[in-house]
Amino acid sequence: MDFISANAVTISGLILLVAYIFIALEKIPKVTIALIGAGLTILLGLVSQSKMIGENLNPHYFANFIDFNVIFLLVSMMILVLIATKSGVFTWMANELLKLTKGHPIKILFTLGLFTAIVSAFLDNVTTVILVMPITFAIAKQLELNPVPILITEVFCSNIGGTATLIGDPPNIIIGSAAGFSFMDFVYELAPVVAVILLVVLTMLAFVFKKDLVATEENMKKVAQIDNSKTITDKKHMFRSMLVLGLVILGFVTHDITHIETCIIAMVGASILLLFEKPAEILEKVEWNTIFFFVGLFIIIGGLEASGGIKLMAEWLLKITNGSQDATSMVILWGSGIISGIIDNIPYTATMSPMLVEIQKTMGVDYTYPLWWALSLGACLGGNMTIIGAAANVIVSENAAKEGHPIGFMQFMKYGVPTVAISLIISSIYVYFRYLN
């Protein structure tokens, strides 16, 4: 054990690196990798199994490194979304918007893109694309179009839209908890630049895909006359779930007045809706793989934090940028964007967040403030680079293949790389003039 104590930084760093490699290879489920890594971290004594040291609380107790604000917010939002979507209300909204397009393919691309982005800001990205995919396949069939251009657009918009709020993308939940940012902090700081990126990307994609989006007048009329009368299956359920979801979001918005944590607000809302459901049926649909992936990941990173490895990383970053706030912000923004396109943005953000906390201890809150937003923009937007960059990308590609419209890795990158490049250039300009100039 003396050897492990003397080399704790190296060993904990190796566990994290190996976990990263296996997560990127996708040969073993990432939850399994995270839990094996967490088990090793605890067994090797990199974090402690004991809650107490004598009569005092042990700061290196493994559970201390699990961010339960993130865990409870994720579980509660999953429950809320699962219950709310049962009524068919989101499908009804999408169909109503499609009617307004009169079946014009370019307008449909814009409409479904905007719908996906806005819904992704309040629901998780995966749920949003699962909701919108069946609608896309049905519309493409009626118009006799290849659905791939619309699906790619929806994926990009889901990742862009999710960047705008605390609950839109898991990296933001991690950042919000670590930095102490509220729901409205994210809206105030990121929604303006996200709106610009969204409109620029949608315009670019409409131009790129315009040759693939041509339909006959007859087929367009079919879309304009969609029968939406039976989409909502239970009106009482719809009103109840939307009322609670609306109140939960209102609770997020008023956090600065009430000072009630977002995870508590979401938990109360989820509990209220569970009163009208069979909890076992809802809870079995919660993405427990994702939840335990987070738990394992927090413990692995806790080992690196307890050993002092995170502090060394923070010192190294400040050293290569000579402590320049401008340089550090841009390194984090572009580094996050590129790395998140190659590996899962959740472990990356979970590693970077404690590092920024360390930088904040050294350089202060004012210095670190733009770094948090650079991390959020890079980690969330970078997911559009490759088909494995975000969970929503993988879900859409798998479903497209099942429907006979496979999306190749290089085909996705062809559009993903310019989309991320444009997103990061706009983000760089925004970060520089908003925080650094």
Secondary structure, 3 states (H helix, E strand, C coil): CHHHHHCHHHHHHHHHHHHHHHHHHCCCCHHHHHHHHHHHHHHCCCCECCCEECCEECCCEHHHHCCHHHHHHHHHHHHHHHHHHCCCHHHHHHHHHHHHCCCCHHHHHHHHHHHHHHHHCCCCHHHHHHHHHHHHHHHHHHHCCCCHHHHHHHHHHHHHHHCCCCCCCHHHHHHHHHHCCCHHHHHHHHHHHHHHHHHHHHHHHHHHHHHHCCCCHHHHHHHHCCCCCCCCCCHHHHHHHHHHHHHHHHHHHCHHHHCCCHHHHHHHHHHHHHCCCCHHHHHCCCCHHHHHHHHHHHHHHHHHHHHCHHHHHHHHHHHHCCCCHHHHHHHHHHHHHHHHHHCCHHHHHHHHHHHHHHHHHHHCHHHHHHHHHHHHHHHHHHHHCCCCCCHHHHHHHHHHHHCCCCCCHHHHHHHHHHHHHHHHHHHHHHHHHHHHC
